[in-house]
Amino acid sequence: MSAEAAAAPERTDVVDLYLKHIGSGRAVMGRVMGSMAEVRSEGVWIHADDGRRFLDFGGYGVFILGHRHPAVVEAVHRQIDTHPLASRVFLEPVAARAAQALAAHTPPGVDYVHFVNSGAEATEAALKLARAHGRTSVITTRRGFHGKTLGALSVTANDTYQTPFQPLLPDVTQVAYDDPADLEQALAARRDRACVIVEPVQGEGGVRIPRPGYLSQVRALCDAYGALLVVDEIQTGMGRLGTWWGVDTEDVRPDVLLAGKGLSGGIVPIAAMAATADAYAPFSRDPYLHTSTFGASPIACAAALATVRAMEEEGTVARAAELGPRVLAAVREVCAPYEGGLVREVRGRGLLIGIEFAEEQAVGELLLELIARGVLVNHSLNSTRVLRLTPPAVVEDAELDLFLTTLTDALHSTADRMSVRPPR
Ligand SMILES: Cc1ncc(COP(=O)(O)O)c(C=O)c1O
């Protein structure tokens, strides 16, 4: 028995504890996934309590640096040994340096940073900032995902998650993604009082990639109709698309940019709302306007600072740009025999790749087939037919090869189980 197997509670106990104290739904899901509990991680690997290890091509987009990147771990250890949480009475240097480090990579002029603890909180901060500017009418995109706290959920366009919690924020309008004409119509009816929130590529929406020029058009429309533009880069940012931010490909400067997931270095949860001086002014003037006890904690900021530095030193963004097209081409090749049948389309940008299936069932089947073979991937919360791959930029060629052979086998078994023959 491995050390972690000896130290961890019996596996059945974990399921039982979930049943009794966390929730039956999660417990049942855990059973379906094989009843393993994850207990250790490093690089691209997650280790379970039964001694098995899993190649992590999922992680909901968090692990651009893989698991337990040594530089981030060391910075966090150091911070624990010195000053993990602040009094919030004095100024705190790590938050200041983390803001400076992040602002060095945000679009020019997006210089102010408000740190929070999760992506949804970054959305909340942006929605409140918009209101402070009188931009009370919010325009979001269909299938857009921005988090699940009450305000964020109001702009997360998915009935499944919204319906049980209605009424949500008033005056939220959904427009079609990648459709400037639809956006213009909505903006024209809300001159000088709208806030637009949009993702450069819809991640949870099923890796939807807009046509080139879309973000520039959104920017121009926001300018024309006096709207505040919030670009949600929580999933697409921090190198995920092969650029620091999705907006970089079109040189678009949002008023507000949201970051999260990868900013944590995969170690300590942290997210951020970055903004231009004009947009940020209400928060800048009054530091008590929007606060949270743990926001901008030294320990989380140490992780963020070390993450940005590690990405700079290791050329993570360039690596994602180089690796992404290779992974996409290879996944396309694996899926090619099933296209027109089981598989509808494989699409991606950088290290955000989606496989769209003809049927929703295929996503669940393939996910389980991959788990059985030691690979983790994700489904898409706002697009049930799309399986999502978000590999770390630190993945080696041998691990990529292992992923591709595993995907080939798992896809074959899925097609067999669903009695779908390759059309060619
Ligand atoms: C684009 C986007 N925005 C916001 C969120 C919410 O982030 P969190 O889950 O950290 O609250 C997510 C999470 O998947 C996301 O993909």
The ligand as a Tripos MOL2 file, in Angstrom:
@<TRIPOS>MOLECULE
LIG
   16    16     1     0     0
SMALL
NO_CHARGES

@<TRIPOS>ATOM
      1 C1        -15.2210   32.5810  -18.2560 C.3       1 LIG1
      2 C2        -15.4750   32.2540  -16.8160 C.ar      1 LIG1
      3 N1        -15.8860   33.2270  -15.9810 N.ar      1 LIG1
      4 C3        -16.1210   32.9990  -14.6860 C.ar      1 LIG1
      5 C4        -15.9800   31.7380  -14.1510 C.ar      1 LIG1
      6 C5        -16.2670   31.5010  -12.7050 C.3       1 LIG1
      7 O1        -15.0830   31.2580  -12.0120 O.3       1 LIG1
      8 P1        -15.1330   30.5250  -10.5960 P.3       1 LIG1
      9 O2        -15.5650   29.1240  -10.8460 O.co2     1 LIG1
     10 O3        -13.7100   30.6320  -10.0860 O.co2     1 LIG1
     11 O4        -16.0920   31.2790   -9.7570 O.co2     1 LIG1
     12 C6        -15.5610   30.6880  -14.9840 C.ar      1 LIG1
     13 C7        -15.4380   29.3210  -14.4590 C.2       1 LIG1
     14 O5        -15.4090   28.3550  -15.1580 O.2       1 LIG1
     15 C8        -15.3090   30.9520  -16.3520 C.ar      1 LIG1
     16 O6        -14.9430   29.9920  -17.1980 O.3       1 LIG1
@<TRIPOS>BOND
     1     1     2 1
     2     2     3 ar
     3     2    15 ar
     4     3     4 ar
     5     4     5 ar
     6     5     6 1
     7     5    12 ar
     8     6     7 1
     9     7     8 1
    10     8     9 2
    11     8    10 1
    12     8    11 1
    13    12    13 1
    14    12    15 ar
    15    13    14 2
    16    15    16 1
@<TRIPOS>SUBSTRUCTURE
     1 LIG1         1 GROUP 0 **** ****
